[in-house]
Amino acid sequence: MIQRTAGEIAAIVGGELHDADADAVVTGPVEFDSRRVTPGSVFLALPGARADGHDFAAGAAADGAALVLAARPVGVPAVVVKPLGAQESNADAFAHDPDGSGAAVLEAVGKLARRDVDELAADGLVVVGVTGSAGKTSVKDMMATILRTDGETVAPKGSFNNEIGHPYTVLRCTRDTRYLVAEMSARGVGHVAHLARIAPPRIGAVLNVGTAHLGEFGSRETIAQAKGELVEALPDAADGGVAVLNADDPLVVGMAPRTRAKVVTFGVASGAADYRATDVSVDDLARASFTLHCPDGSAHRVELEVHGAHQVPNALAAAAVGVEAGLAPADVAAALSTHVAASERRMEMRTRGDGVTVINDSYNANPDSMRAGVDTLVLAAGARDGATSWAVLGQMGELGDAAVDEHSALAGYLADHGVDRLVAVGDSANVRALADAAESMGLNTVRAPETGGAAEAVAAEIRPGDVALVKASYADGLWRVADALVPVAQQNSTERRGK
């Protein structure tokens, strides 16, 4: 964050100083975990399911926090903001926030983040926003790899993309930051617009409109309405605004009339896209190569280090952002060819000494990402003589009334694509629907009520050279299966391409 005095921060967020010197210098960054505070930082006293951050304020100050942002005095230097009261708009951010104290602190940190962005943008900071139903984190990481070749770049760790993680990431920026890549998630209409107000983007990329969070939105059209809030937030083309839209998704490319920004498209299927891929090939580790075509007519070969053919449109979206930000297409292609996965448990391909490969994509799951994961599994196993493909799958969350049907359909996708073995993990109605449908199709299926049993079932029968995909929504914790199958001490990261 930008260095400020405690008095300046209080004025920006509309709070009052308690036990604090107005001239005390605060260097940042902000932290909501008291165990991570560093000298000069700001500790956010947020309520949690098991503990209230206010109770940890004294410890944070003892560890070097220069200031606490709180909703009540805490006996150490603090800016105190008035609780907002119970507000429906913030209910999904804090389930344990009856008086609105967490909402007030969050609103205050949003104001602080916005002030930093406004000042840094005046000095040349470029804010890039990315949203979509699937692939946001992968694309965000690719964008960061590209943009770092041109200057200091801040991007969220993992999926810090909500009301808390977004301003937290923004306040990682300093006077030296050239680019901020902001991943923007939504669980309802208005969420992306809210995040865009905290850090107004100049370039915005919408990847796709799928069925993730369908249970919360109700329809894909409503999802499109929410995701399109990103392009509505962009400045005019004359002021440098650029909307990057997926030409292969009708609901995304249909957002073009909703923005005043310059519109560019990317796509694999659409030959008319501004940024497109041809000559796509996939190697025996499911790494794609392709020729990147740009609006200036240039063509550059890209050899991805990340796994899965679904990474091609992801790379095109990232390439479009890089070029539209002013980087040379050749430099963008070269950067993409060096990019490796930066976020944990997302298409991590790890191989044991005996040749067993585990694809750990256990961070999250929705129908689109499940199909992409299965495609990668089939490609990797198909490149090995005699290899058995194992799909170790839990449930996909937040699908609402479509959940059972989507899990049954997933079984059909497994069967149609020749997956050899299914281990269905969990005992929810969704997992039972997946297993029931798979068995009815003749797919060799094991039911495992919990992750320990799933790991044991796979370990007992998996053979050297086999490939296993481990995937489910975050709450299922299926990374425990991946970690059991390939302990850290046994992990051999997939070799990089020879270049």
N, C-alpha and C positions, 0 to 999 in steps of 0.2 A: 504494500500500500504506500501511498504518498506520506512522507513524514509530516506529522502535524502536532500541534499542541493539544493537550486535553481540552482546553477551552474551545479551540476550533472544532473539535469533534462534537462537543456538547452542542455548539451552535448549529452544526450541520444536521444533527439528528433530532434536534428539538428536545434535548434532555437537560438535566441539572447535574452539576458536579457535586459529589459527596466525598469527603475525606480526600480531596484531590487538589493539587496545585494547578491552576489554569494554565500556567506556563510550562508545565512538565511536558517533555518531548516524548511522543509516541511514534515509534518507527514501524510497528507492525511485525508480522502480518496478524490476521485475526485467527483465533482458534476456538472451536467449540468443545474440544477434548482437553481437559486440564493437564493431561499427561504430556501434551505436545507443546505447551507454551514455551516460548523462548524469551530472553531478555528484550524488553521493549514492545512486546506483543499486546494484543487486545484479546481478552477472554470473553467469550459470549456466554452469558448465563442463561442457557436454554433449558426448558423442562424436558424430561425424558420419561420413558415408561417405568424405569426403576429408580431414577434419581433426578434431583433438581440441580441444575448447574449452579444456582446461587449458593448451594451448600459447599461448592468446591472453589468458590471465589478466593477465599483466604489462602488456600494452598496454591492456587495459580499465581497470586501475587507474590507469595514466598518464593516461587520458582522463577520469578522475573517478569511476570506480566505487568506492564506499566499502567494498564487501565482495564477495568471490567465494564462491559456494557450490560446493564441489568435493569430489572423492573422494580427493584427495591434496594435500599441501602444495604451494603454487605460488609461494612466495617473496614474496607480497604478502598484505595482510589477507584472511583467508579463514575460513569455517566449513567444516571438513572432516568429511564423513560416511563411514562405512565402506562399501566396495563390498559389494553384496549377493551376489555370485557369479552364475554363470549361472542365470537363472531363466526358465523357459518362459513365465511369465505376462507377462514384459516383452520377449520376443523380438521381438514385432511393433512395439514402440516404438523399439527400437534394434537394427538388424541388425548393427552393428559395436560390440558391447558385451560382449566375452567375459568380463570379470570383474565385470560388473554395476555398474560405476561410474556409468554413465548412469542406470540404474534407481535407484540410491541417491540421486543428486542430484534426480531427478524425484520420488521419494517424499518427499524433504525439502521441496521447493518445494510439494508438495501439502499437507504438514502446515502450512507457513507460510500458505498460502492459506486453509486451513480455520480457523486461528486468527483470521485477519482477518475472515472471514465471520461467525464466531460473535460476535465483538465488535461488528461493524457491525450484525448482525441484532438484537442487543439494543438498538441505538439506532434501529431502524426500517428497516434495509435490507430490501428485498423482492427475493428471488431468483426469477427466472422461468426455467424450463427449457423448451427446445423440441427435439423430436426428430421423426424421420420419414425415410422413404426418399427423399423429394424435397421441395424447397421450403424446407428449414430456413433457409438463408441469407436468402432473400427475406423470409420471415416474421420472422426475427430482426430484420432491418433495419426492417420495418414496425412491429414492437413497439417498437423503440427510438425511432422517430419519434413514436409516440403517447405513450410514457411520458415522454419529454423535456419534454412540455408540462406535466408535473406535478413535475418535479424532475430533478436531475442523474442521468444514466443512462449506465452502462457496458455496452457490447456488443462482442463480438469483431470484429476487423477481418477481412473476408473470411470464410474458413471456419476460423478458429482454434478448432477444436471437438474436439480429441483430447487425449491425455494430456499433451501439452506446451502446446498453445494454450489449453486450459481454465484451468489454474492461472495461466498468464501473464496471461490476461484478468482473472481474479478479482483479481489483485494490482494491477490498474489502479484499483481502488476506493479511495476515501478516506473520511474522516469526513463529507464533504459528499455522498456518493453516496446517492441515494434508491432507485435500481433497478439491479439487475444482470440482464442478459439473457444467459443461458448457452445457446449452441447445443451440443447433445450428440450426437456421432456414435458409431457402434458398428460394429466389424468382427467382433464375436462376442458371445455371451452373457456378461454380466457387465461389459461396458465402460461402459454407461450407468450402472449401479449404482455403479461406481467413481467416475465423474465426479460423480454426485449426492452421494457421501460427501464430496467435496472442497468442494462448495458446495451444501448441502441446499436444494432449491427449495421455495418455498411455493406457487407456481403452476406447473403443468406442462402443456404442450400437445403432444399427439401428432397429427401431421398426416396420416400415411398409412402403409400397409405395402405397399410395391411390390416390385420385383425388383432394386433396386440392391444390390450386394454379395451377390447370390444365390449366387455361386460360393463365398463364404466361409461363408455361413449354411446353405446346402443346401436350404432351403424357406422359403416365406413365413410359415409357422407359427412357424418358429424366429426369423425376423426379428421377428415380433410379440411373441414371448417376450422378446426383447432390448429392443425399444422400450418395452414395457410396464414395464420396470424403473423408468422415470421416474415413472409414477403410483404405483408401490409405494413410492417414496421420499417421497411427499408426506405432510405432517402430517394429522391428523384435521380434519374439517370444522370442529369446534369451535375448533380452533387456527388457522383461516384457510386450510387447505389447499384448493386448487381444481384439479381435473383438467379440462382442456379437450380434448374428444375429437371426432373427425370422424365425424359421424353418417352420412356417405355411404360410409364404409369399414367393413364388418362386422368386420374384424379389429381395428380401432381401437375402435369403440364397444363391442366385446366385452371391452375391458379394464376396463370399469367395476367389475366385482366385485373387481378386484385392488387397489383403492385404498380408503382410509378417508376420503379427501377428498370434498368436495362435487364432484359431476360436472355439468358443463354441456357441451352439444354445439353444434357448428356444422355447417352444410351448405347446399349449393345444391339438391341433389336431394331431400333429406328435408324435407318440409313441417313435420315435428314438431321440428326442431332448435331449440334455444334462441336461437341466433344464426343468422339465415338471410338469404338474398338473394332479392329478387324484382325484376321489371322490369329484367332484365339486358340491356344493349345494349353494342355494341362499335363504336368509331368507325373511321375509315379508317386510323388508325395503331395499330389493335389495342389501344386503351385501353378498358377496361371501365368502365361506370357501372352502379350498381345501388342499390336501396333496402335499407338495412340495418335489419332488424327485431331488436329486443332483448327480453329477458324481461320488461322493465317495460311492454311494449306500445308503446313508441315506435318511430318509423320515421324514418330520416334518409337523405337522398340522398348517395351517395359517388361521386365522379368520380375514378378512379385516373389517375395520371400514368405508371405503369409499364405495360408492354406484355404482352398476352396474356390470354385469357379465363381461363386457369388461375390468374391472380392473384386472382380473386374468392374462392375458398375460402381462399387465403392471407390475404386481407384480413379475412375473417370470423374466422379463428383469431386474428389480431392484435387485432381489435376485441374479441373475447371476453376476451382477457387484459386489455386496457385497462379494460373496464367492470368486470370482476371485481376488478381492482386498486383500484377506487374512483373512476375517472374518469367524468364524465358522458357518456352515449352521444352527445350532440350534439357534444361536444368531441372524442370519439374519431373520429367521422365526418369532422369538419373536418380533423383531423390526417392521416387517411388520404388525404384529397383533396389534401394538399400534399406527400405523400411521393414522393420520386424515388429511383431505384435508387442504393444506397449502396455496393455491392460491385462490383468490376470484372468485366467479361466475363460478366455474367449479364443476358441480355436487353437489352444495350445496343443501342439503335437509333440509328444514325448515318447521316446523309444527306449526300452530296456535293453540290457546286454544280450538277451536271448532273441531280440528282434520283435517282441510284442510292442505294438504301438498303441498308445491311448490318446485319443483326441478329447481333451478336456475343454468342453464348451458349456460348462455347468453354471455359468453366472446367471443366465436367464434363458427363457424359451418362449416362443410364440409359434404359430403355425408356419410362418414364412422362414424363420430362422431354423426351425426343426427340419424343414425340407432341405434347406441349404446344408445343414449338418449331415443329414443322411446322404446327400449327393457327395459330400466330401468323403464320408466313410466308404461309400461304394467305389469311388475312384481310387482311393488309397488301397483298399483291399483287392480290387480288381487288377492292380498292377503287380500283385505278388502271387506267384504260382501256389495254388492250394491254400491260400489264406482264407480264414473264416471271418466274416464281418459280424461284429457284435454291436447291437444297439442297446445301450443301458440307459433307459429313459424313465424319467419321472413325469409329473404332470406339468402342463402349461397353465399358468394362472391367469386370472382376470379376463376370462372369455365369456362370462355371463351365461346366458341361455344356450349359447352355441358350444359350450365346453364339451359335453359328452359327444356330440356329433363330430367335433374337430378331432377328438382323441380317437374315435373310431375311424375317421378318415386317415389319420396318421398311420394306422395299422395297414390300410390299403396302400399307402405310399411306400411303406417298408416292403410289403409283398411285391408290389409292382417293380420295385427297383432291386429285387434280388437279395435283400438283407438275409443273412443266414440265421442269426439268433437274436431273440429279443429277451432282455431282462427288464421286466416292468417293475419299477420300484415305487412302493407306497401302497396304501390301501384305500385311497380315495375313490369316489365313484368314477372320476376321470381315468385313473390308472386301471381300474377294473374294466372300463369300457375299452381301453386300448388293448388290454390283454385278451378280453373276450373276443374282440374282432380279429385280433391276430391269430388266435387259436382256430377260429372258424375258417380262416383262410389257409390253414395248414402250416403257419409259421411256427418254428420251434421256439416255444415261449416258456420262460421261467418267471414265476411271480415271487417277488421278494418284498415283504412288508416294510423293511427298513434298509438303510444303506449298508450296515454291517453284513447282513445276510446277502445282499446283492454282491458285495465285494467277494465274499466267500464263494458264492455260486460261480462267478466268472473265473476267479483264481483257480478253482478246482478243475476247470475244463479248457481254459484258454491255452493255446499252443504257440510255440515260437513262430513268429511271422504273422500272427493274427492281428487284426485291427479292431479296436473298440471305441465307439463314440459314447461319451458320458454327457448327458444333457437333460436339463429340467429347469424350471423356474427357480429363482434364487432360494426361496423358502424351503425347498426340498433338500438343500445341502448336499447335492450329489458329488461335489468335489471330494467328499470323503471317500467315495468309491474310487475316483481317479487317483487320489493320493495313496490309497491302499494298494492299488494295482501297480503303480510306479512310484515307490517312495523316493523322496528327494535324493537320497544317497545313490539311487540307481538310475536317475534320470540322465539321459544323454540327449541334449537338444539336437534337433534335426540339423544336419549339416547345411551350411549356407551353400548357395550355388557357386560354382567356380566362375570367377569373373576376371 
